[in-house]
Amino acid sequence: MTSGGRTVTELVDTLREDRVAAVIRGRSVRDPRGLALALASSGIRCVEFTLTLPDAFEAIAAACDVDGAVVGAGTVITAADAERAIEAGARFVVSPGVAMEIVPPCREAQIPFVLGASTPSEVMQATAAGSAVVKLFPAGLGGPKYLKDLRGPFPRVMFVPSGGVSVDNVRAFLDAGAVAAFAGSDLVPSAAVENGDFEGLLAQAQRYRAIVLSEA
């Protein structure tokens, strides 16, 4: 594994087992530790704090040692941001595209990175770079059918769709061959992130888990 050895295995195994990961966006994160704990307790252990959050690095630092959670950084485009995320405690780094700048700092720190792709050429670039899995983004653009079409020439690529994933289509993405799915505002509403109100979030997380763990 070129992007982190045992840590890559940890990330991939967690995604395979949980089938869904959480993408956190909003204007702020009131209680990042509590948020990660709530998600992990519901069976959604991978928690991606995107750098579009004004306090993203602080949120990662606060949540990175939550028992059972695998906390990472998302929307990472530059080497400098990858380095800051790793310093804050991120255990994986995700980019919306083939951001080759993030590869060297992640490899140096032995942290798995996930590159985004939406075309066959980008899929080949991401896999050649050593992406732990390939983030299909924006997944809502082509939907599950496009993922199924990509799986034709790339049957061994582990795809994780992101962007446009909802409780209504997550099962279809998995049935089309996704190893797991990244779910954002439909799973983790910005109001819950900003206000620290996790009661509704837990109910939605349980709905996702019931769907993704059901038989195809």
C-alpha positions in Angstrom: 0.0 0.0 0.0 1.7 3.2 -1.2 -0.3 5.7 0.9 0.0 4.4 4.4 0.3 0.7 4.9 -1.6 -0.4 8.0 -3.5 2.9 8.1 -4.8 2.4 4.5 -6.0 -1.0 5.6 -7.7 0.5 8.6 -9.5 3.0 6.4 -10.5 0.6 3.7 -11.7 -2.1 6.2 -13.8 0.5 8.1 -15.4 1.7 4.9 -16.1 -1.9 3.8 -17.7 -2.7 7.2 -19.7 0.5 7.7 -20.6 1.1 4.0 -21.2 4.8 4.7 -19.0 7.7 5.9 -20.0 11.1 7.1 -19.0 14.4 5.4 -19.2 17.4 7.8 -20.0 20.9 6.4 -21.5 24.0 7.9 -20.6 27.5 9.1 -19.1 26.1 12.3 -18.9 23.0 14.4 -20.2 23.5 17.9 -19.2 20.2 19.3 -16.9 18.2 17.0 -16.0 15.6 19.6 -19.7 15.0 20.4 -20.5 14.8 16.7 -17.8 12.2 16.0 -18.9 10.2 19.1 -22.5 10.3 18.1 -21.7 9.1 14.6 -19.3 6.4 15.7 -21.8 5.1 18.3 -24.3 4.7 15.5 -21.9 2.6 13.4 -20.6 5.4 11.1 -17.0 5.6 12.2 -15.4 7.5 9.3 -16.0 11.2 9.9 -14.6 13.7 7.3 -14.4 17.4 8.5 -14.2 19.4 5.3 -11.8 22.4 5.1 -14.8 24.5 4.0 -15.5 24.7 7.7 -14.0 27.9 9.2 -12.8 25.9 12.2 -11.9 22.7 10.4 -8.4 22.1 11.8 -9.6 22.8 15.4 -12.5 20.4 14.8 -10.2 17.7 13.6 -7.9 18.2 16.6 -10.9 18.1 19.0 -12.3 14.9 17.5 -9.3 12.9 16.4 -9.0 10.8 19.6 -12.7 9.9 19.9 -12.8 6.2 20.7 -14.1 4.2 17.7 -14.0 7.2 15.2 -11.7 7.5 12.2 -11.4 11.2 11.7 -10.1 12.8 8.5 -10.0 16.0 6.5 -11.9 16.7 3.4 -11.8 19.3 0.5 -8.0 19.3 0.8 -6.4 20.7 -2.3 -2.9 22.0 -1.3 0.1 20.5 0.3 0.0 23.1 3.0 -3.5 22.2 4.0 -2.7 18.5 3.9 0.2 19.1 6.3 -2.0 21.2 8.6 -4.7 18.5 8.6 -2.2 15.8 9.4 -0.7 17.9 12.2 -4.2 18.4 13.6 -4.6 14.6 13.8 -6.4 13.6 10.6 -6.1 9.9 9.9 -7.0 10.3 6.2 -7.1 13.1 3.7 -9.7 13.6 1.0 -9.6 15.8 -2.1 -12.4 16.6 -4.5 -10.1 16.0 -7.5 -6.7 14.6 -8.5 -4.8 17.0 -6.3 -1.3 15.7 -6.7 0.1 18.3 -4.3 -1.4 16.4 -1.3 0.3 13.1 -2.2 3.9 13.8 -0.9 2.9 15.1 2.6 0.5 12.2 3.0 3.1 9.6 1.9 5.7 11.2 4.2 3.3 11.0 7.2 2.1 7.5 6.1 -1.5 8.8 6.0 -3.9 7.5 3.4 -5.2 9.9 0.8 -8.3 9.8 -1.3 -8.4 11.5 -4.6 -11.6 12.5 -6.4 -12.4 11.6 -10.0 -15.3 11.9 -12.4 -13.8 10.6 -15.7 -11.9 7.5 -16.8 -8.7 9.4 -17.2 -9.0 10.9 -13.7 -9.7 7.4 -12.3 -6.5 6.2 -13.8 -4.5 9.1 -12.5 -5.9 8.6 -9.0 -5.2 4.9 -8.9 -1.7 5.4 -10.3 -1.0 8.0 -7.6 -1.9 5.4 -4.9 -5.3 6.7 -3.8 -6.6 4.4 -1.0 -10.0 4.4 -2.7 -11.3 6.6 -5.5 -13.9 9.2 -4.6 -16.4 9.5 -7.4 -17.4 13.2 -7.4 -19.8 14.6 -7.9 -21.6 11.3 -7.8 -25.1 12.9 -8.2 -24.1 14.0 -11.7 -24.2 10.6 -13.3 -25.8 8.6 -10.5 -25.5 4.9 -9.9 -25.7 4.1 -13.6 -22.5 6.0 -14.3 -20.7 4.3 -11.5 -21.8 0.9 -12.9 -20.5 2.0 -16.3 -17.1 3.0 -14.8 -16.9 -0.3 -13.1 -16.8 -2.0 -16.5 -13.2 -0.9 -17.4 -12.2 -0.6 -13.7 -13.6 -3.7 -11.9 -10.9 -3.7 -9.2 -11.1 0.0 -8.4 -12.7 0.7 -5.0 -15.1 3.6 -5.7 -16.7 5.7 -3.0 -19.3 8.1 -4.4 -19.7 11.5 -2.8 -21.8 14.5 -3.6 -25.5 13.9 -4.1 -25.6 10.8 -2.0 -28.9 10.5 0.0 -30.8 8.0 2.0 -32.9 7.4 -1.2 -30.0 6.5 -3.5 -27.2 5.2 -1.3 -28.4 1.5 -1.7 -28.4 2.0 -5.5 -24.8 3.2 -5.4 -23.7 0.2 -3.3 -25.6 -2.1 -5.7 -23.8 -0.5 -8.6 -20.4 -1.5 -7.1 -19.4 1.2 -4.6 -17.4 -0.1 -1.6 -19.0 2.6 0.5 -20.5 6.1 0.1 -19.7 9.5 1.6 -22.9 11.2 2.7 -23.0 14.9 3.6 -25.9 17.2 4.4 -28.6 14.5 4.0 -26.9 12.5 6.8 -25.4 15.3 8.8 -27.5 18.5 8.4 -25.7 21.7 8.9 -28.1 22.7 11.7 -27.0 19.7 13.7 -23.4 20.6 13.1 -23.7 24.2 14.0 -26.0 23.7 17.0 -24.7 20.5 18.4 -28.2 18.9 18.3 -27.5 15.2 17.5 -30.9 13.6 18.3 -32.2 13.9 14.7 -28.8 13.1 13.3 -28.7 9.8 15.2 -32.1 8.8 13.8 -30.9 9.6 10.3 -27.7 7.7 10.9 -29.7 4.6 11.9 -31.8 4.9 8.8 -28.6 4.9 6.7 -27.2 2.0 8.5 -30.4 -0.1 8.1 -30.3 0.6 4.4 -26.7 0.1 3.7 -26.5 -3.2 5.7 -29.6 -4.6 4.1 -29.3 -7.3 1.5 -29.1 -6.0 -2.1 
